[in-house]
Amino acid sequence: MTGHLVHYKILFLIIFLFLSSNQFAQVHPDKKIHSLLMSGLNELINQNYDKSAQYFTELKSTYPKNPLGYIYLAVSEIVKNSDHKEQFNISFIEKNLDEGRKLADKLYDDDDNNPWNIYYLALSKGFQAYYAALNQSWINAFTIGLSSLNLFEDCLEKDKKFYDAYTAIGTYKYWKSKKTESLNWMPFVEDETDLGLKLLEKAVASSTYTKHLAISSLLWIYLSKKEDYKALKLAKQVYSKYPNSKYFKWTLARAYENIDLNKSLEIYTELSAQYNNSNDPNRINEINIKHIIAQLLNKRGDVQGALKLCNEILSIKLTPFASEKLERRLNRVKELKKELSK
């Protein structure tokens, strides 16, 4: 109902983000780099894109031979464009991703036994793979992405306490197995869903920079398994850490859907108001949320309220870009309106 495809695009977008700290896990050995990363990413997750970019620009200028500043400047731009549903700033993103990859390659060539050098390369390839997927370059996305995952596994071979690698590997193993479960009877096709879950749980317990992303991954896995109360517990946990994040507020609303419909509607309505007041010319997120609310109102039995919201959505004037992106969504709104009008 809530567009799981949208979630997975966001999930793989931030799958390598640094999000929190834990005293038992790997922390970058340079305290200044760690501080700039944490500051920039906390601003990023709260949608403060200009402030986020300032921290990553400082990281880039202070450490010009380290790939992280370049990589996360590109990431910040991708997240901003995705959140605002804008066309991607292609030249800026590609320039920084390419430069980050070159620096990561050099560090890896200089010392491929250093787990941080492996991590940089895994990180840079991971985002290049995601960006390729956004541009529907699927062969490149698969090839580069698989190389990235292999590098994360190399991190763990060098250092079993490099817990941040568990998030990417665990997510990949779980969903790869779920999508190929009909082939598990074949030789060499292994069911790794349990292993994926265990790796994610280990990341939640011990990772430094991907703790809350591991929580987010587990949350959506629990929802897919209809383990709604486990999902709600995780959603509350991450939202309490980032109460200003519209993304985590969205996941909280989703987690409440099958437990407390009224609470879910309350949170979605708050989100709708936030997007309505954001001066977003595309209004894509606003329409997506209003469609979700209309469906939930219909589920609650409020046919007139749902119908009113469908009419409101269909009356919104859209840019050509938004019209193209929302074509399938608007067709579904029209179908719901037709159903409600009977």
KEMI-95977 format. One record per residue (C-alpha): residue number from 1; chain; x, y, z. Coordinates in steps of 0.02 Angstrom, whole numbers, plus 32768, in hexadecimal, padded with zeros to 4 digits. Example, Ala and Ser with C-alpha at 12.3 -4.5 7.8 and 13.67 -1.06 7.14 Angstrom:
BEGIN
PT/num/cadena/xx/yy/zz
PT/1/A/8267/7F1F/8186
PT/2/A/82AC/7FCB/8165
END
This chain:
BEGIN
PT/num/cadena/xx/yy/zz
PT/1/A/8000/8000/8000
PT/2/A/8088/807A/802E
PT/3/A/80F9/805E/7F9A
PT/4/A/817F/7FE5/7FD5
PT/5/A/81DF/8007/7F35
PT/6/A/81F9/80BA/7F6D
PT/7/A/823A/807B/8013
PT/8/A/82B7/8004/7FC4
PT/9/A/82FC/808F/7F56
PT/10/A/8318/80F7/7FF2
PT/11/A/835C/8061/804F
PT/12/A/83E1/803B/7FCE
PT/13/A/8405/80F5/7FBE
PT/14/A/8439/8100/8074
PT/15/A/8475/804E/808B
PT/16/A/8527/8085/80AC
PT/17/A/8503/8124/810F
PT/18/A/8557/8143/81B6
PT/19/A/84CB/815E/8234
PT/20/A/84FB/8141/82EA
PT/21/A/8585/8112/8363
PT/22/A/85AC/807E/83D4
PT/23/A/8643/806B/8444
PT/24/A/8661/7FB5/8411
PT/25/A/8669/7FD0/8355
PT/26/A/86DC/801C/82D5
PT/27/A/86ED/80DA/82DE
PT/28/A/8755/8137/825F
PT/29/A/8804/814D/82A8
PT/30/A/8809/8206/827B
PT/31/A/8798/825E/82F9
PT/32/A/8780/82F5/8288
PT/33/A/8744/8289/81F8
PT/34/A/86CF/822D/826E
PT/35/A/8689/82D1/82B1
PT/36/A/866C/831D/8204
PT/37/A/8619/827D/81C7
PT/38/A/85A5/8271/825B
PT/39/A/8576/8329/8252
PT/40/A/8557/8324/8197
PT/41/A/84F2/8284/819B
PT/42/A/8487/82BA/822D
PT/43/A/845A/8356/81CB
PT/44/A/843B/82EB/8130
PT/45/A/83C5/8273/8186
PT/46/A/8363/8309/81C9
PT/47/A/8357/8352/8117
PT/48/A/83C6/83E8/813F
PT/49/A/841E/83D8/8098
PT/50/A/847E/847C/8094
PT/51/A/84C8/845E/8140
PT/52/A/84F0/83AB/8113
PT/53/A/854C/83E1/8076
PT/54/A/85B0/8460/80DB
PT/55/A/85F6/83D7/814B
PT/56/A/8621/8367/80B8
PT/57/A/8671/83F9/805B
PT/58/A/86DD/841A/80F4
PT/59/A/870A/8361/80F9
PT/60/A/8739/8367/8041
PT/61/A/87A4/8404/8052
PT/62/A/87F8/83CF/80F5
PT/63/A/881D/831E/80B8
PT/64/A/882D/832D/7FFA
PT/65/A/887E/8281/7FEA
PT/66/A/87F3/8229/804B
PT/67/A/875F/81F0/7FE0
PT/68/A/86D9/8209/8065
PT/69/A/86BB/82C3/8047
PT/70/A/86A2/82A8/7F8D
PT/71/A/8634/820F/7FA4
PT/72/A/85C1/8261/8023
PT/73/A/85B1/8304/7FC4
PT/74/A/856B/829A/7F36
PT/75/A/84FE/823A/7FB1
PT/76/A/84BB/82DA/7FFC
PT/77/A/848A/8318/7F50
PT/78/A/8438/8272/7F22
PT/79/A/83D3/8271/7FC4
PT/80/A/839E/8326/7FAC
PT/81/A/8369/8309/7EF8
PT/82/A/830D/826A/7F2A
PT/83/A/82B4/82BC/7FBC
PT/84/A/827F/8352/7F55
PT/85/A/8258/82E1/7EC1
PT/86/A/82C7/834C/7E53
PT/87/A/8329/831E/7DB9
PT/88/A/83D7/82E8/7DEE
PT/89/A/8468/8362/7DEB
PT/90/A/84C6/82EA/7D79
PT/91/A/856A/8348/7D61
PT/92/A/8581/836A/7E1C
PT/93/A/8555/82B9/7E51
PT/94/A/85BE/825F/7DCF
PT/95/A/8655/82D1/7DE7
PT/96/A/865A/82B0/7EA3
PT/97/A/8635/81F6/7E96
PT/98/A/86BD/81E1/7E12
PT/99/A/873C/8242/7E78
PT/100/A/8710/81E1/7F15
PT/101/A/8725/813D/7EB7
PT/102/A/87D0/8171/7E74
PT/103/A/880E/819F/7F22
PT/104/A/87C8/80FD/7F6B
PT/105/A/881C/8098/7EE1
PT/106/A/88C3/80EB/7F07
PT/107/A/88B7/80CB/7FC2
PT/108/A/8885/8017/7FA1
PT/109/A/8917/7FFE/7F28
PT/110/A/898F/8049/7FA8
PT/111/A/8955/7FD6/8035
PT/112/A/88CD/7F55/8014
PT/113/A/88E4/7F0A/80C1
PT/114/A/889F/7FA4/8118
PT/115/A/87E5/7F85/813A
PT/116/A/87C0/8040/812C
PT/117/A/8809/8045/807D
PT/118/A/879D/7FB0/804F
PT/119/A/8707/8007/809D
PT/120/A/8724/80A7/8039
PT/121/A/8726/8044/7F98
PT/122/A/868C/7FE0/7FC9
PT/123/A/8634/8082/7FF4
PT/124/A/8661/80DB/7F53
PT/125/A/862E/8046/7EE9
PT/126/A/858D/8032/7F4A
PT/127/A/8554/80E2/7F22
PT/128/A/858D/80D5/7E6E
PT/129/A/8524/8037/7E5F
PT/130/A/848D/808C/7EAA
PT/131/A/84A0/8123/7E39
PT/132/A/84AC/80AF/7DA3
PT/133/A/840A/805C/7DDB
PT/134/A/83B5/8106/7DE9
PT/135/A/83E4/8122/7D34
PT/136/A/83A6/8073/7D06
PT/137/A/8454/8039/7CD6
PT/138/A/8430/7F8E/7D20
PT/139/A/84C8/7F2D/7CE4
PT/140/A/853E/7FAF/7D2F
PT/141/A/84D6/7FB7/7DCD
PT/142/A/84DD/7EFB/7DE6
PT/143/A/8595/7EE8/7DB9
PT/144/A/85D4/7F79/7E23
PT/145/A/855C/7F50/7EB1
PT/146/A/8596/7E9C/7EBD
PT/147/A/864B/7ED8/7EC1
PT/148/A/861C/7F4E/7F4E
PT/149/A/85CF/7EC2/7FB4
PT/150/A/8668/7E54/7F99
PT/151/A/86D4/7EE1/7FDD
PT/152/A/8667/7EEF/8078
PT/153/A/8684/7E36/8094
PT/154/A/873E/7E56/8080
PT/155/A/8730/7ED7/810C
PT/156/A/86F0/7E51/8180
PT/157/A/877A/7DD9/814F
PT/158/A/87F8/7E5D/8184
PT/159/A/879B/7E8F/8221
PT/160/A/8707/7E2E/8267
PT/161/A/86D8/7EC6/82D0
PT/162/A/86BB/7F33/8238
PT/163/A/8602/7F28/825E
PT/164/A/85C8/7FAC/81E4
PT/165/A/85E7/7F31/8157
PT/166/A/8561/7EBE/81A1
PT/167/A/84D6/7F36/8172
PT/168/A/84F5/7F30/80B7
PT/169/A/851C/7E76/80B3
PT/170/A/8489/7E46/8122
PT/171/A/840D/7EAD/80BD
PT/172/A/844E/7E66/801A
PT/173/A/844C/7DB0/8053
PT/174/A/839C/7DBC/809A
PT/175/A/8349/7E0E/8005
PT/176/A/83AB/7DAB/7F84
PT/177/A/836D/7D0B/7FD5
PT/178/A/82BA/7D4C/7FE2
PT/179/A/82B6/7D7A/7F2A
PT/180/A/82FD/7CD1/7EF4
PT/181/A/82A5/7C61/7F74
PT/182/A/8249/7C04/7EE9
PT/183/A/82F4/7BC8/7EAC
PT/184/A/8332/7B86/7F53
PT/185/A/8317/7AD3/7F19
PT/186/A/83A1/7AE9/7E98
PT/187/A/8457/7ABD/7EBD
PT/188/A/84C3/7B50/7EF4
PT/189/A/842A/7BBF/7F17
PT/190/A/8430/7BD6/7FD3
PT/191/A/83AC/7C1F/8046
PT/192/A/8409/7CA4/80AA
PT/193/A/8375/7D01/80F7
PT/194/A/83A0/7CC8/81A8
PT/195/A/8456/7CF7/818F
PT/196/A/8424/7DA1/814C
PT/197/A/83B6/7DC1/81E5
PT/198/A/8442/7D8C/825C
PT/199/A/84BD/7E02/8207
PT/200/A/8443/7E92/8212
PT/201/A/8422/7E6E/82C9
PT/202/A/84DD/7E6F/82E7
PT/203/A/84E9/7F16/828E
PT/204/A/845D/7F5D/82FB
PT/205/A/84B9/7F23/8397
PT/206/A/8569/7F59/836A
PT/207/A/857C/7FC4/82CE
PT/208/A/85C1/8074/82D8
PT/209/A/8581/80CF/823F
PT/210/A/84F3/8063/81FC
PT/211/A/8497/8037/829C
PT/212/A/83F7/8093/8273
PT/213/A/83FA/805B/81BF
PT/214/A/8405/7FA8/81FB
PT/215/A/836D/7FCE/8267
PT/216/A/8314/8014/81CE
PT/217/A/833E/7F78/816A
PT/218/A/82FD/7F07/81F2
PT/219/A/8261/7F71/8203
PT/220/A/8231/7F55/814D
PT/221/A/825C/7E9E/8157
PT/222/A/81E7/7E8C/81ED
PT/223/A/815E/7EE7/818F
PT/224/A/8174/7E73/80FA
PT/225/A/8164/7DDF/8171
PT/226/A/80CA/7E30/81C2
PT/227/A/8124/7E3A/8269
PT/228/A/80D7/7EE4/8288
PT/229/A/80FC/7EF7/8342
PT/230/A/81B5/7ED6/8328
PT/231/A/81B3/7F56/829B
PT/232/A/815C/7FD7/8307
PT/233/A/81DC/7FC3/8392
PT/234/A/826A/7FE3/8318
PT/235/A/820F/8074/82C6
PT/236/A/81F6/80C9/836E
PT/237/A/82AD/80AE/8398
PT/238/A/82F2/8101/82FC
PT/239/A/8270/818C/82FB
PT/240/A/829A/81BA/83AE
PT/241/A/834D/81D6/8372
PT/242/A/8319/823D/82DA
PT/243/A/8271/828F/8301
PT/244/A/828B/8313/827A
PT/245/A/82A6/8294/81F0
PT/246/A/8212/8287/817A
PT/247/A/8254/81E0/813B
PT/248/A/8254/818E/81E6
PT/249/A/81AD/81DF/820D
PT/250/A/816C/818B/816F
PT/251/A/81AB/80E1/81A9
PT/252/A/8159/80FB/8253
PT/253/A/80B2/8120/8200
PT/254/A/80C5/8083/8196
PT/255/A/80EC/8019/822F
PT/256/A/804C/8052/8284
PT/257/A/7FDC/8028/81EE
PT/258/A/7FAA/7F79/8226
PT/259/A/7FB3/7F9D/82E0
PT/260/A/7F5F/8046/82FC
PT/261/A/7F0E/808B/825E
PT/262/A/7EDE/812F/82B0
PT/263/A/7F8F/814D/82EE
PT/264/A/7FD2/8125/8241
PT/265/A/7F5A/81A1/81F2
PT/266/A/7F8B/8224/8271
PT/267/A/8044/8215/8245
PT/268/A/8025/8210/8189
PT/269/A/7FB8/82AC/8199
PT/270/A/8046/8306/81F3
PT/271/A/80BC/82D2/8168
PT/272/A/8043/830E/80E4
PT/273/A/803E/83B9/8136
PT/274/A/80FC/83BE/813D
PT/275/A/810C/839A/8084
PT/276/A/807D/8410/805A
PT/277/A/80DB/849E/80B0
PT/278/A/8185/8475/8065
PT/279/A/8173/84E2/7FCA
PT/280/A/8196/8449/7F5F
PT/281/A/8164/8473/7EAC
PT/282/A/8156/83BB/7E7C
PT/283/A/80E5/838A/7F0F
PT/284/A/810C/82D3/7EEE
PT/285/A/8125/829E/7FA3
PT/286/A/8089/82FD/7FD7
PT/287/A/8021/829F/7F56
PT/288/A/806D/81F7/7F84
PT/289/A/8040/8210/803A
PT/290/A/7F92/8251/8016
PT/291/A/7F70/81B6/7FAD
PT/292/A/7FA8/814A/803F
PT/293/A/7F35/81AB/80B4
PT/294/A/7EA3/8196/803A
PT/295/A/7EBF/80DA/8038
PT/296/A/7EC5/80D2/80F6
PT/297/A/7E2A/813D/8107
PT/298/A/7DD1/80C5/8093
PT/299/A/7E0F/8033/80FD
PT/300/A/7DC8/8089/8197
PT/301/A/7D21/809E/8140
PT/302/A/7D2A/8159/8121
PT/303/A/7CF8/8152/806A
PT/304/A/7CCE/820B/805C
PT/305/A/7D72/823F/80AA
PT/306/A/7DD3/81CE/8034
PT/307/A/7D70/820D/7F9D
PT/308/A/7D8E/82C2/7FCE
PT/309/A/7E49/82A1/7FD8
PT/310/A/7E4A/824C/7F2D
PT/311/A/7DF5/82E4/7EE1
PT/312/A/7E73/8355/7F39
PT/313/A/7F05/82F2/7EF2
PT/314/A/7EBF/82F4/7E41
PT/315/A/7EA5/83B1/7E48
PT/316/A/7F5B/83D8/7E70
PT/317/A/7FB9/842E/7DE3
PT/318/A/805B/83D4/7DBD
PT/319/A/80FB/83F9/7D60
PT/320/A/811C/838D/7CC6
PT/321/A/81A6/8335/7D27
PT/322/A/8130/830B/7DB7
PT/323/A/80A6/82D4/7D40
PT/324/A/811A/8255/7CF1
PT/325/A/8159/8214/7D99
PT/326/A/80A9/8207/7DDF
PT/327/A/8053/81BA/7D49
PT/328/A/803A/810E/7D97
PT/329/A/800E/8156/7E40
PT/330/A/7F8A/81C9/7DF6
PT/331/A/7F3E/8137/7D96
PT/332/A/7F2D/80DC/7E3C
PT/333/A/7EDB/8176/7E8A
PT/334/A/7E5F/817A/7DFA
PT/335/A/7E39/80C1/7E13
PT/336/A/7E1C/80DE/7ECD
PT/337/A/7DAB/8172/7EA7
PT/338/A/7D46/8108/7E2E
PT/339/A/7D35/807F/7EB1
PT/340/A/7D00/80FC/7F37
PT/341/A/7C81/814F/7EC5
PT/342/A/7C1B/80B1/7EA8
END
